């Protein structure tokens, strides 16, 4: 099956899974206002990739929590996740949670997170995914992620409902401004093992995330990837290293008055992926050995299982 056929199949399949949101009050968001030119938009088609587990540095202003554990190169240790709990953007209660999770990592264990528990990933945690694809339609954009073939749907040129039912991905609305897609997300539901980043930074139902996607020149994309690698070394490198076309840049801003003292931003920079089609990836088929080795700090952390198959 070629990429164009896959695009069509994914759009048809995922459209059936969309559900309207209602139930929780949503803050006003100016970035979600409709535009009169809804049918013309930049072409983000194809599969995009980046090679790191965390967020890239901001274009300006305060950035995300960083790793206190560093390699001799100065980059963070991706296998020892000790968030900087002294970072001024963290409120005291959030800083204490980050500190405790860092102590777990220093002890050689892993605290349960959405990735290692094979859960759907909340926004913005989901931005770690190495590969993404944006399926663009006049009324919505479907964003597909590598982890368990997860996806989000962004309704275009619509406001948030007056009441939003909290969900893992929240309620996302967006619009185009020139060559940029802007996505506004509220209503992300906190859970036992949900967090904003790899360091276990928590969030509340007040979380508000704004994403900005745009194409950038190859040299700018390469520079963005190089900056990110100074913080997060390469882990899942699926980039087509012979590609010299435009890259995709995601800049996102996070605010949550229950956790942070101020808004902060980060980036994720992508180049064209080697793959041209999606492969099935089932997280739950590859984690049993972690439980046998008692790798997780929470003895009750376990992926959902059933005594009998449901088919």
C-alpha positions in Angstrom: 0.0 0.0 0.0 1.5 3.4 -1.0 1.4 6.5 1.2 -1.5 8.1 -0.6 -3.6 5.0 -0.2 -2.6 4.9 3.5 -3.6 8.6 4.0 -7.0 7.9 2.6 -7.5 4.7 4.7 -6.4 6.5 7.9 -8.7 9.4 7.3 -11.7 7.2 6.8 -10.9 4.9 9.7 -10.2 7.7 12.2 -13.1 9.9 11.2 -15.4 7.2 12.6 -13.6 7.4 16.0 -14.1 11.1 16.5 -16.5 12.1 19.4 -17.8 15.6 20.3 -16.6 17.0 23.6 -18.8 18.6 26.2 -18.8 18.9 30.0 -16.0 21.1 31.3 -15.6 24.8 31.1 -13.0 25.9 28.6 -10.9 29.1 28.8 -11.2 31.6 26.0 -8.5 31.1 23.4 -7.9 33.7 20.8 -5.7 31.4 18.7 -8.7 29.2 18.0 -10.7 31.9 16.1 -11.9 30.9 12.6 -10.3 32.2 9.5 -12.1 33.0 6.3 -9.7 31.1 4.1 -10.3 27.6 5.5 -9.8 25.6 2.3 -6.2 26.7 1.5 -3.4 25.5 3.7 0.3 24.6 3.6 1.1 21.1 2.6 2.4 19.1 5.7 1.9 15.7 4.0 4.2 12.7 4.5 5.8 11.2 7.6 8.1 13.3 9.6 10.7 12.2 12.2 13.0 13.4 14.9 15.5 11.3 17.0 15.1 12.2 20.6 13.0 11.3 23.7 12.4 14.9 25.0 11.6 18.4 23.9 13.9 20.8 22.1 14.8 24.2 23.4 12.4 27.2 23.1 12.8 29.8 20.4 12.8 32.4 23.2 11.8 32.8 26.8 11.5 30.1 29.5 11.8 26.5 28.4 10.9 23.1 29.7 12.3 21.3 32.8 15.8 19.9 32.0 17.7 16.9 33.2 20.0 17.3 36.1 21.9 14.1 35.1 24.3 14.8 32.3 26.7 12.9 30.0 30.3 14.0 29.6 29.2 15.7 26.4 26.9 17.9 28.4 23.7 16.3 27.0 21.1 14.8 29.4 21.1 11.1 30.2 18.0 9.7 28.6 18.2 6.6 30.8 18.5 8.6 34.1 15.7 11.0 34.2 16.2 13.5 37.0 14.3 16.7 36.4 15.6 20.0 37.7 13.1 20.5 40.6 14.8 23.8 41.4 13.7 25.4 38.1 11.7 28.6 38.9 8.8 27.7 36.6 7.7 24.9 39.0 5.4 25.6 41.9 6.5 23.9 45.2 4.1 21.0 45.1 5.0 20.2 41.4 8.7 20.6 42.3 8.4 18.0 45.0 6.8 15.5 42.6 9.6 16.0 40.1 12.2 15.6 42.9 10.7 12.3 44.1 10.5 10.9 40.6 14.2 11.9 40.0 15.1 10.0 43.2 13.4 6.9 41.8 15.4 7.2 38.6 18.7 7.6 40.5 17.9 4.4 42.4 17.9 2.5 39.1 14.2 2.1 38.8 11.6 3.6 36.5 8.6 5.5 37.6 5.5 4.5 35.6 4.7 6.9 32.7 2.3 6.9 29.8 5.0 5.4 27.5 6.2 2.5 29.6 2.6 1.7 30.7 1.4 1.5 27.1 -1.2 4.2 27.7 -2.5 6.9 25.4 -0.1 9.9 25.7 -1.5 13.2 26.9 -0.6 16.5 25.3 2.2 17.7 25.4 3.9 14.5 26.5 2.9 12.9 23.2 5.3 15.2 21.3 8.2 12.8 22.2 7.0 10.4 19.4 9.7 9.9 16.9 7.4 9.8 13.9 4.3 11.8 13.1 2.0 12.4 10.1 -0.5 15.2 9.6 -3.6 14.2 7.5 -5.1 17.5 6.4 -8.7 17.9 5.4 -10.7 21.1 5.0 -12.6 20.7 8.3 -10.0 18.9 10.4 -6.4 17.7 10.8 -5.7 14.2 12.1 -2.2 13.8 13.7 -0.9 10.3 13.7 1.8 9.2 16.1 4.1 6.1 16.2 3.4 5.0 19.8 0.6 2.4 19.5 -0.6 4.1 16.4 -2.1 6.8 18.6 -3.8 9.8 16.9 -5.5 13.1 17.7 -8.1 15.0 15.8 -8.1 18.8 15.5 -11.3 20.5 14.4 -10.7 23.5 12.2 -12.3 26.9 12.4 -14.4 26.0 15.4 -14.4 27.2 19.0 -14.1 24.9 22.0 -17.5 23.8 23.4 -18.8 25.7 26.3 -18.4 22.5 28.3 -15.5 20.2 27.6 -15.4 16.6 28.9 -11.8 16.0 30.0 -10.0 13.3 28.0 -6.4 12.0 27.5 -5.8 14.2 24.4 -8.2 17.0 25.5 -10.2 19.1 23.1 -8.2 20.5 20.2 -9.3 23.2 17.7 -7.2 24.9 15.2 -6.9 27.2 12.2 -4.4 28.3 9.6 -2.6 31.7 9.7 -0.7 32.0 6.4 1.8 29.1 6.3 1.2 28.1 9.9 -1.2 25.7 11.6 -2.2 26.8 15.1 -3.8 24.3 17.5 -5.3 25.1 20.8 -5.9 22.3 23.4 -7.7 22.3 26.7 -9.5 19.7 28.8 -6.5 17.2 29.1 -7.5 14.7 31.8 -4.9 14.0 34.6 -4.6 10.3 35.6 -2.4 8.1 37.8 0.5 7.9 35.4 0.0 11.0 33.3 2.6 13.7 33.1 3.8 16.5 30.9 7.3 15.3 30.2 9.9 12.5 30.7 10.7 13.8 34.2 7.2 13.2 35.6 6.2 16.9 35.7 2.5 16.8 36.7 -0.4 18.8 35.3 -3.9 19.8 36.3 -7.2 20.2 34.4 -6.1 23.9 34.0 -3.5 22.8 31.4 -3.6 24.8 28.2 -1.3 24.0 25.2 -0.9 26.0 22.0 0.9 24.3 19.1 2.3 26.1 16.0 3.3 24.0 13.0 5.2 25.4 10.0 7.6 24.3 7.3 11.1 25.7 7.6 14.2 25.5 5.3 16.5 22.5 5.6 19.3 24.4 7.2 17.0 25.9 9.8 15.6 22.4 10.5 19.1 20.9 10.8 20.1 23.6 13.2 17.0 22.9 15.3 17.8 19.2 15.4 21.4 20.0 16.4 20.2 22.2 19.3 17.9 19.5 20.5 20.6 16.9 20.4 22.7 19.0 22.8 19.9 18.3 25.4 18.6 14.9 24.3 21.0 12.5 22.4 19.7 10.5 19.4 17.7 7.4 20.4 15.2 6.6 17.6 16.7 8.0 14.5 14.4 7.3 11.6 15.3 10.5 9.7 16.2 10.1 6.0 19.7 11.6 6.3 19.9 12.1 2.5 16.9 14.4 2.5 17.6 18.1 1.8 14.0 19.5 1.6 12.1 21.6 4.0 11.6 20.5 7.6 8.6 20.7 9.9 8.9 22.8 13.1 6.5 22.5 16.1 6.7 25.3 18.6 4.4 24.8 21.6 3.5 26.9 24.6 2.3 25.4 27.9 0.5 27.0 30.8 -1.0 25.5 33.9 -1.6 27.8 36.9 -1.8 24.7 39.2 1.7 23.6 38.3 3.7 26.5 36.8 4.6 30.0 37.9 4.6 31.2 34.3 4.0 29.9 30.7 6.9 28.2 29.0 7.6 26.9 25.5 9.6 24.3 23.6 10.2 23.0 20.1 10.2 19.8 18.2 11.9 19.8 14.8 11.4 17.2 12.1 12.9 16.1 8.8 11.5 13.6 6.4 11.3 10.1 7.8 12.9 7.1 6.1 9.6 5.2 6.2 6.9 6.0 3.7 4.2 3.8 5.3 3.2 3.0 8.9 4.1 -0.3 10.5 2.0 -1.7 13.3 3.5 -1.1 16.7 1.9 -2.7 19.7 3.5 -1.5 22.9 1.9 -4.2 25.2 3.7 -7.0 23.3 7.1 -5.9 24.4 7.1 -5.0 28.1 6.5 -8.2 30.1 10.2 -8.6 31.0 10.1 -5.2 32.8 7.5 -6.6 35.3 9.5 -9.8 35.8 12.6 -7.8 36.6 10.6 -5.5 39.0 11.8 -2.5 37.1 9.0 -0.1 38.0 8.9 1.7 41.3 5.1 1.2 41.7 4.4 -2.5 42.2 0.8 -1.9 41.1 1.8 -0.5 37.8 0.8 -2.9 35.0 -0.6 -2.6 31.6 -4.3 -3.4 31.2 -4.9 -7.1 30.8 -7.9 -9.4 30.4 -8.4 -13.0 31.5 -10.1 -13.9 28.2 -9.9 -12.4 24.7 -12.6 -10.0 23.6 -12.8 -11.5 20.2 
